Structures are given as C-alpha cells and as structure tokens.
C-alpha cells in the first residue's frame, strides 16, 4: 500500500516536473536562466500541490492551510537543491567534460530529479499528514 502511494507520488511529480521543465524552456526564450528556473519552479509547485492533494495523499487530515504551508517550505528546500545542481552542472561540470550544447537544459533536468525522495518524505510526514 505504501509503495502504491510512492508510485502515485512519482507520477504526480512527473507531471509537475514536465510542467516545470517545459515552462523553463519556454521562459528561457524571454528571460535569463536563473529567473526562468524560479518561475518554472512556481508553475511546477502549484501543479504538484494540486496533484498530490487530489491523487496521492487523499487521506490527509491536516488543514489546507497547514498543507500549503509545509508544501511550500519543503519545496523551497527543493528549489535550493534544484538551483544548486542546475547551476553547478550547467556552468562547471558539463562544460568541463565537453558538454556545451543544451547544457542548461540537461543540468536543469538533473536539478529537477534530485529532490524526489526528500520531497516525498517531507510531504508524507509534514504536508499531508494524518493527524
């Protein structure tokens, strides 16, 4: 039963990640890299909250306000992870190994994937808990 919840979390996160990742690419045509990551993150955040609340953590009994608060806090920590990984890979690691074409896109893809497990645990125990 718990593994089913994690699979639903991965699927909901995948949809939100596509919203995040895709919007970052589109926003990148009109703005610099870091602001596009932050705005795309917000798009992904709203998508993830709605999907997780609706399909993954359906038995949560804490208040909407509490859910939104913890969801935001946990995802701000994830944003820090995403930004750090994305910038280090795009500006240093990928160019160092000769990858320069699409380096920002590749880096952002890794940056979005890194916080999956920490986010799941945080959301399960804080954002959408059964009190």
C-alpha positions in Angstrom: 0.0 0.0 0.0 2.8 2.4 0.9 4.6 1.6 -2.4 1.5 2.4 -4.3 1.5 5.9 -2.7 5.1 6.4 -3.7 4.3 5.4 -7.3 1.5 7.9 -7.4 3.8 10.5 -5.9 6.3 9.8 -8.7 3.6 10.0 -11.4 2.2 13.3 -9.9 5.7 14.6 -9.6 6.5 13.5 -13.2 3.5 15.6 -14.5 4.6 18.5 -12.3 8.2 18.1 -13.5 7.1 18.2 -17.1 5.2 21.4 -16.3 8.3 22.8 -14.6 10.8 21.7 -17.2 8.7 22.6 -20.2 7.9 26.1 -18.9 11.6 26.7 -18.1 12.4 26.0 -21.7 9.7 28.3 -22.9 10.5 31.0 -20.4 14.2 30.7 -21.4 13.3 32.4 -24.7 12.3 35.6 -22.9 14.4 35.7 -19.7 17.7 34.7 -18.1 18.4 31.1 -16.9 18.0 31.5 -13.1 14.8 33.6 -13.2 13.3 31.1 -15.7 14.1 28.3 -13.2 12.4 30.1 -10.4 9.2 30.9 -12.3 9.1 27.4 -13.8 9.5 26.0 -10.3 6.4 28.0 -9.2 4.4 26.6 -12.0 5.6 23.1 -11.1 4.9 23.8 -7.4 1.2 24.6 -8.0 0.8 21.6 -10.3 2.4 19.3 -7.8 0.3 20.6 -4.9 -3.0 20.1 -6.7 -2.0 16.6 -8.0 -0.6 15.4 -4.6 -3.6 16.7 -2.7 -6.0 15.2 -5.1 -4.5 11.9 -6.1 -1.6 10.9 -3.7 -2.3 12.0 -0.1 -6.0 11.6 -0.2 -6.3 10.6 3.5 -4.5 13.7 4.9 -6.4 15.2 7.7 -4.5 18.3 8.5 -5.9 21.7 7.3 -5.5 23.1 3.8 -3.5 26.0 5.3 -1.1 23.6 7.0 -0.7 21.5 3.9 0.0 24.6 1.7 2.5 26.0 4.3 4.5 22.8 4.6 4.3 22.0 0.9 5.8 25.5 0.2 8.5 25.1 2.8 9.6 21.7 1.6 9.6 22.8 -2.0 11.6 25.9 -1.2 14.3 23.5 0.1 13.9 21.5 -3.1 14.3 24.7 -5.1 17.6 25.3 -3.3 18.7 21.8 -4.3 17.4 22.3 -7.9 19.2 25.7 -8.3 22.5 24.4 -6.9 22.6 21.3 -9.0 21.4 23.1 -12.2 23.9 26.0 -11.9 26.9 23.8 -10.9 26.2 21.3 -13.7 25.5 24.0 -16.4 28.3 26.3 -15.5 31.0 24.0 -14.4 30.6 20.2 -14.6 29.1 19.8 -18.1 31.4 22.3 -19.8 34.4 20.6 -18.0 33.5 17.3 -19.7 32.9 19.0 -23.1 29.1 19.2 -23.0 28.1 22.7 -24.0 25.1 22.2 -26.4 21.9 22.2 -24.3 24.0 22.2 -21.1 21.4 24.3 -19.3 18.5 22.0 -20.3 20.5 18.9 -19.3 21.5 20.5 -16.0 18.0 21.6 -15.1 16.7 18.0 -15.8 19.1 16.6 -13.2 18.3 19.5 -10.9 14.6 18.7 -11.0 15.1 15.0 -10.4 17.4 15.3 -7.4 14.9 16.3 -4.6 12.4 13.5 -5.3 13.0 11.3 -2.2 13.5 14.2 0.3 10.3 15.8 -1.0 8.3 12.6 -0.7 9.3 12.1 2.9 8.6 15.7 3.8 5.2 15.8 2.2 4.2 12.4 3.7 5.2 13.4 7.2 4.5 17.2 7.2 2.5 18.5 4.3 -0.2 15.8 4.0 -0.1 14.0 7.3 -2.8 12.1 9.1 -3.2 13.8 12.5 
